[in-house]
C-alpha cells in the first residue's frame, strides 16, 4: 500500500507540474566565499604608491591602492583587535611591496611618511585607514567593524601603473 501511495504521489506531482522541494543549501551572502585568512603574493613589485582611496559597494567596502609601476608583492592579514576610545575594531594589516617616495626622495603619497583617510561614517565596514612607508614596503592599517571575509587582487592600469584592491564584505 505504501508503494502504491508513493507512485501515486509521483504521478500526481508530475502531472500537476509541482516538484518536491530539495533541502535548502546555505548560500554565501551576495555570493561571497572569500574567508578571513591571510592573503599574500611573494612576488617583487617595482613602483611607488601614488594614491589610496575607498569606495562603497552593495555587498562590500573597497580599498584601492594605486601604484606607479607594477604591484605584485603584498600581504594582507588580520591582527589582534584594536581598541579605541569609542569602540573595538578588527584590524587588517596591508603590507605593499612599494615605496611611498620616488628615487629622488620626494613623497609620492602622503607627507612625512604618513597618511590618514577619513570620512567613513557612511561605510558599513570600514572605520579608519592610516599608513606610511618609505623605501621598500608600505604598511596600511585598515580598521573594520569586525573580522569579516576579504579578498585581495591586482589590476593593471591606468597607463603603466597598477592597483592593489582589498574588498571587505559587509557580513559573513
Secondary structure by P-SEA (a helix, b strand, c coil): caaaaaaaaaaaaaaacccccccccccccccccccccbbbbcccccbbbccccccccccbbbbbbbbccccccbbbbbccccccccbbbbbbbbbbccccccccccccccccccccccccccccccccccccccccbbbbbbbcccccccccccccccccbbbbbbbbbccc
